[in-house]
């Protein structure tokens, strides 16, 4: 109820509002099938409650289908909304291969016979470039990119290839070969500096200011968004989803 009241008090601020998820089981233990089903039921109850509270509001209520849930919950959600989310992917220790196995099984339910999405799909906790490129997301989010900047690094694009470069003069990577800007080869440093200065920053700023690193990473992802290639999902992710240039 408190969440609903807060959202309603700021209704004109939001374009999308997330439903309240229920985490299955207890911390530190793998949830049982019954735990997962119970959490899905409770999450759906929240969705029904908030849908009624938010009737007439100028934003979308976004509910997620989670890894491990029965596909019936996805079909029920698809019957209700054009814009939905996939969750349960940002699990500590969950390997990319396991995420892909789940998404490869799920995506056929969300595309038509030509591989075109039939719903707008959001990826919760998903900004890994491999997964962003493989599937036809409408939107994604995570905080991992921000953690990268807090720990001294940021995203840069060099000759069409994404890189994470460490700049902080307090990072332990400053002593590791090819792990820090200062230990890159001269041609690599020149390419990084050209990219950074082309965006209106300096390497010296990035060495001491995490806000500047965050801003540069934001520009990287904005460029990535503009490079999106609209193409059908082919079941293998074989075609590039971004045109990153030369």
C-alpha positions in Angstrom: 0.0 0.0 0.0 2.8 2.4 0.8 4.4 1.8 -2.6 1.1 2.5 -4.3 0.6 5.7 -2.4 4.1 6.9 -3.3 3.7 6.2 -6.9 0.2 7.8 -7.0 1.6 10.9 -5.3 4.2 11.2 -8.1 2.2 9.8 -11.0 3.2 12.4 -13.5 6.9 11.6 -12.9 6.9 8.1 -14.3 6.4 6.5 -17.7 6.9 3.0 -16.4 6.5 1.6 -12.9 7.7 -1.9 -11.9 5.4 -4.3 -10.0 6.6 -5.6 -6.7 8.3 -9.0 -7.2 8.3 -11.8 -4.6 11.6 -13.6 -4.2 11.0 -17.3 -3.8 12.2 -19.4 -0.9 14.6 -18.1 1.9 17.9 -16.4 1.5 20.9 -18.7 1.1 18.8 -21.8 0.0 17.8 -22.9 -3.5 14.0 -22.4 -3.8 11.8 -25.4 -4.4 9.3 -25.7 -7.3 6.6 -25.0 -4.8 8.4 -21.8 -3.6 8.7 -20.6 -7.1 5.0 -21.2 -7.8 4.0 -19.5 -4.6 6.1 -16.4 -5.4 4.6 -16.2 -8.9 1.1 -16.3 -7.4 2.0 -13.6 -4.9 3.6 -11.5 -7.6 0.5 -11.8 -9.7 -1.7 -10.7 -6.7 0.5 -7.6 -6.4 0.1 -7.0 -10.1 -3.7 -7.3 -9.9 -3.8 -5.0 -6.8 -1.6 -2.3 -8.3 -3.4 -2.5 -11.7 -6.6 -1.5 -10.0 -4.9 1.2 -7.9 -3.2 2.7 -11.0 -6.3 2.7 -13.3 -6.2 5.9 -15.4 -2.6 6.7 -14.5 -0.3 8.0 -17.3 2.3 5.2 -16.9 2.7 1.5 -17.6 2.8 -1.1 -14.8 5.5 -3.5 -15.7 5.3 -7.1 -14.4 8.0 -9.7 -14.9 8.0 -13.4 -15.9 10.9 -15.0 -14.0 13.4 -17.6 -14.9 12.2 -20.9 -13.3 8.5 -20.0 -13.4 5.9 -22.1 -15.3 5.4 -20.6 -18.8 1.7 -20.3 -18.0 2.6 -17.1 -16.1 4.1 -15.7 -19.2 1.1 -16.6 -21.3 -1.2 -15.0 -18.7 0.9 -11.9 -18.7 0.9 -11.7 -22.5 -2.9 -11.8 -22.5 -2.9 -8.7 -20.3 -0.2 -6.4 -21.6 1.8 -5.3 -24.6 4.9 -4.3 -22.4 6.3 -7.0 -20.1 9.6 -7.9 -18.5 11.8 -10.9 -18.1 13.4 -11.3 -14.7 15.4 -13.7 -12.6 18.4 -13.3 -14.8 20.6 -11.0 -12.6 21.4 -13.8 -10.1 24.9 -13.8 -8.6 26.9 -16.6 -10.1 24.5 -17.4 -12.9 26.6 -18.0 -16.0 25.8 -16.5 -19.3 25.2 -19.9 -20.8 22.5 -20.7 -18.3 20.8 -17.3 -19.0 20.9 -18.0 -22.7 19.5 -21.5 -22.3 16.5 -20.0 -20.5 16.1 -17.1 -22.9 16.4 -19.4 -26.0 13.5 -21.4 -24.6 11.4 -18.4 -23.7 11.9 -16.1 -26.8 9.9 -18.3 -29.2 6.8 -17.6 -27.0 7.4 -13.8 -27.6 8.0 -13.7 -31.3 5.9 -14.6 -34.4 6.7 -17.0 -37.1 9.0 -14.5 -38.8 10.9 -13.9 -35.5 9.4 -10.5 -34.9 8.5 -9.6 -31.3 4.8 -9.7 -30.5 5.3 -7.9 -27.2 7.7 -5.1 -26.0 10.1 -7.0 -23.7 12.2 -5.5 -21.0 15.3 -7.3 -19.6 15.5 -6.7 -15.9 19.1 -6.5 -14.6 20.5 -7.1 -18.1 23.1 -4.9 -19.8 25.7 -7.6 -20.7 26.5 -6.9 -24.3 26.3 -10.6 -25.4 22.7 -10.9 -24.2 21.7 -7.5 -25.3 22.9 -8.3 -28.8 21.4 -11.8 -29.0 17.7 -11.0 -28.3 15.3 -8.4 -29.6 14.8 -6.4 -26.4 12.6 -3.3 -26.3 14.5 -2.0 -23.2 16.9 -3.2 -20.6 18.3 -2.0 -17.3 20.9 -2.8 -14.6 23.3 -1.1 -12.2 26.4 -3.1 -13.2 27.5 -0.4 -15.6 27.5 2.1 -12.7 29.5 -0.3 -10.4 32.1 -0.4 -13.2 32.6 3.4 -13.0 32.7 3.4 -9.2 35.6 0.9 -9.3 37.6 3.1 -11.6 36.6 2.1 -15.1 34.2 3.0 -17.9 33.0 1.8 -21.2 34.6 3.0 -24.5 34.1 2.0 -28.1 37.3 1.5 -30.1 37.1 0.6 -33.8 33.7 -0.8 -33.4 34.6 -3.0 -30.4 33.3 -2.3 -26.9 35.9 -2.2 -24.1 36.1 -1.5 -20.4 39.1 0.6 -19.6 40.4 1.4 -16.1 41.4 5.0 -15.5 41.4 5.5 -11.7 44.8 6.4 -10.3 43.7 4.5 -7.1 42.8 1.2 -8.9 45.1 -1.8 -8.1 45.0 -2.5 -11.8 47.5 0.4 -12.3 50.2 -2.1 -11.6 48.9 -4.7 -14.1 50.1 -4.9 -17.7 47.4 -4.0 -20.2 44.8 -3.7 -17.4 44.9 0.0 -16.9 45.1 3.0 -19.3 48.6 3.7 -18.2 49.8 0.2 -18.9 48.3 0.0 -22.4 50.6 0.2 -25.5 51.1 3.7 -26.9 48.8 3.0 -29.9 46.1 1.8 -27.6 46.5 4.8 -25.3 46.2 7.1 -28.3 43.0 5.4 -29.5 41.5 5.6 -26.0 42.5 9.2 -25.6 41.0 10.1 -29.0 37.7 8.5 -28.0 37.6 10.2 -24.6 38.5 13.6 -25.9 36.0 13.2 -28.8 33.3 12.9 -26.1 34.4 16.1 -24.4 36.4 14.6 -21.5 40.1 14.1 -20.6 41.9 11.0 -19.4 43.1 13.1 -16.4 39.4 13.7 -15.4 38.6 10.1 -15.6 41.5 9.2 -13.4 40.0 11.1 -10.4 36.3 11.7 -11.0 33.8 8.8 -11.0 31.0 11.2 -12.0 32.9 11.9 -15.2 33.4 8.2 -15.7 29.7 7.6 -15.3 28.9 10.3 -17.8 31.2 8.8 -20.4 29.7 5.4 -19.9 26.2 6.9 -20.3 27.3 8.3 -23.6 28.6 4.9 -24.6 25.2 3.3 -24.0 23.4 6.1 -25.7 25.6 5.5 -28.8 24.9 1.8 -28.4 21.1 2.4 -28.4 21.4 4.5 -31.6 23.3 1.6 -33.2 20.5 -0.8 -32.7 19.6 -2.9 -35.7 16.0 -3.9 -36.0 16.0 -7.5 -37.1 14.0 -10.7 -36.5 15.2 -13.2 -33.8 16.5 -16.2 -35.7 16.8 -18.6 -32.7 20.5 -18.5 -32.7 21.4 -14.9 -32.3 23.7 -15.2 -35.3 23.0 -11.8 -36.8 24.4 -8.7 -35.1 21.9 -6.6 -33.2 24.1 -3.5 -33.2 25.9 -1.7 -36.0 29.0 -0.6 -34.2 30.8 0.9 -37.1 34.5 0.6 -38.0 
